[in-house]
Amino acid sequence: MIAVCGCPGAGKTTIASLTAGRFGIPFLTRDEIKTGLGLSSASVAEDGRVRLDADFHVAGGPVSRRAEAVMVDAVRLLAASGVSFVVESSVLSDELLGVLLADGARVLAVHVVAEESVIGRRLGARAAEGGAIDQQLLSLFQQGEMKRSIFEPPEGVDAVVEVDISEQGAPAIDTIVAAVVALLGPPQTGGGPVPIEPATIRRPSPAGNQRPGQSVESLRRSPSGSS
């Protein structure tokens, strides 16, 4: 299983989608599940536009929590069935990780990062389009409440690979492919493991005082999240 995490605006959805496409496996993302839930209770305005319920536009609100639960259920079903897949979430929660590991699956966590200036520009561009949640995320970022350490993968995964996609253009995923091969594949003829760039793959470590599984949407309610 490949679990992709990272700060909003870092580019994790791009990486997760490319990785799933490279391996030809399913891709689960909470944002798309949330959109599906939102459309199920949406209405049509007089101008013909789709109108979503107010709760949809609240970061960490009821629709977000339902989407998280649905995603975890989907992950549980796929993992129990022995299906390999890519799942993407800003923070890998304890519940999500527990489901991934429940059937003894090997889990590669991909932590997508980018320079703060790049993330700020990306979030700013999204917020400029008028999305309420994007505006909330931009505000949190500008207040310094979305530090990189918050999105570090928790302990328990088999390996972590960090991918920086600050640069423009299609990000390379060769490092992720090499990590998957090393995690799942047999040793090379010479007896050693498939090499992985040592600067980009590491074993997981605790993320400071951040509680594994805390989502960015809860930071406004948790003073410790901004430390």
N, C-alpha and C positions, 0 to 999 in steps of 0.2 A: 504494500500500500504506500502511496505517496501523499503526504499531507503538506500542503503549502500554506504558509502563514506570513504575516508581515503587516506593516503599517498601511492603512488606507492611503492610496496614492503612490505606494512603492512599486506597484506593477505586478502584484501577486496573481491577479486574475489572468493577465497576459501569459505569465509563466505557466500557470496551472493548465490553461487551455492548450498551449503549445506542447506541454509535456504529455497531456492526455492524447493529443493528436499524434505525437511522435510514436507512442506505444500502441495506439489504437484501442484505448480503454476508456470506460465511462469517466465523466467529470462531474462532480457534485459541487455546487456553490450555493451558499445560503442566500445570496442576493437574488438569484434567479428563482429559488423556491419562494422567497418572500414576495417577489413580484407576482408569482402564480397565485399565492394566497390573497394578495391584494386585489387581483383581477376577479377572483371568485366572489367578492362582495362589492365590486365596483358598480357605479351607475354611469349613465350617459347624460352629460349636461346638454343644455339647449343648443349650444354651439356644435354639438356632435363630439366633443372631446370626452375621453374617459375620465371619470372623476373617482379617485380613490378615497377611501375613508380617511379621516383625519389621523387615526392611529397609525396608519401606514407611514406617515411622515415623521414619526417620533423615534429617534434613535434609541434602541433598547426598549421600545414599547411592546405592546401585546403582539403585534404582528411579527416583530423581530423575534420574540421569544417562541412563538409558534413555529416560525421558520427554522429556528435552531433545533427544536424538538423533532420536526419532520426530517431534517437533515440527519440527525443522529439515528433516527429509526431506519432511514434508508441505508446509512453506513452499516448499521447492525445487520440488516438483511444481506447486503452484498458481502460483508466480511464473513458471516456465517455460511454463506454459499460458496466461499472460496474464490470470489471474483476479485481480481485486482482492479484498482481504480485510483483516481486522483480526487482528493477532497480539498477544498480551499476555504479557509476561515481566517480572519485577522488574528485571532488567538486560538490556539488549540486547547480547548477546555479539558478539564479532567474527565468529564463524561465522554467526550468524543474520543479522547485517547484510550480510555478504558474499553470502549466498544471496539476500537481498532485492534487492541491487544488481546481481547477476550478469547479469540480462537487461535492464539499463538502466531498471528501474522507478523511478518517482519515489516517494520515501519520506517520509512525514510522521511524525515522532516526537511522541507525546503524552506529556508528563511529568506524571503525576498527583501532586499534593502535598497535604499537609494539615498543620495545626498539630501540633506534637509532642504536645501534651496530648490531641488528638483521636486520633492514631495510638495513643498509649499506652492510651487507653480501649478502642479497638476491639480491639487485640491482647489486652488483659486479658480482655475479654469472650469472645474465642475460646478463650484458654487456660483459662478457668474451665470450659469445657465438657469439658475433659480431653484435648484433642488433643495428642499428644506434640510434633509439629512446631510447633504454635501456642505451646506452652510454651517451646520452644527459641527461637523468634523473639522472644517477649516478653522472655526473658532477655537476648538480644543487644541488643534495643532499650534495655532498662534499663541495660545496661553502656555505652551510648553508641556501639555498634558498627554502627549503621544510620543513619549521617548522610545527609542529603539528597543530598550531592554524589556518593555512591556510585552512585546510581540515575540520574544525569544521562545523557541520550542521548549516544552517542559521536559523533565527527566522521564525516562521510560522508553523513549524511541530508540531504535537501533543505531541510527546515525543521523547526523545533521549536515546539510550542505547549504552554504550561504551564497546567494546569487545577488550581485549588485547590478541593477539595470538603470543606473543613472544616465548612461549615454543613450542618445537617440538611435533609432533603428531597431530591427528585429533582434531581440536578445538571444544569445547563444544558450542552448540547453545541453551542450555536450558534457558539461560537468555533472549535470543531473543524471544523464544517461550512464556515464561512467560509474557514478555512485550506485545506481540500480544494479548494474552488472556486477560490481564488487560485492554488493549485499546478497544477490541471488545466485550469481553464476559460480561455476567451478573455478578452481585455481588455474593459472596459466600453466603451460607445459613445464616451465622452469620451476614450478612448485610455489611461486609467490602469488599473492593476490593481484587482481587487476589494479593497476595504479590509479590513484585519484589525486588530483592536485591537492597537496597538503595544506595550502593556504585557504582552501575553500571548504574542506570537510573536517568535521570535528565531532567529538562525542558531546552530548548535551550536558549543560551545567545549569545550576539554579540561576534564575534571573534576579539576583539581588533580593530586595524585599517584596518584589512583585509576586503575588500569589498565582501559581499556574492556573490557567482557566479563567482569569478575570478578563472580561471583554472591555474593549475601548469604550463601549457604550455605558459602562458602569463607572467610568472614571470620575464623572461629575459628582457621583455620590460617594466616592472613596478618596479622601484626602491623600492616602498613601500612594495612590496611583500616579501622582504628579511628582513624587520624590525622585 
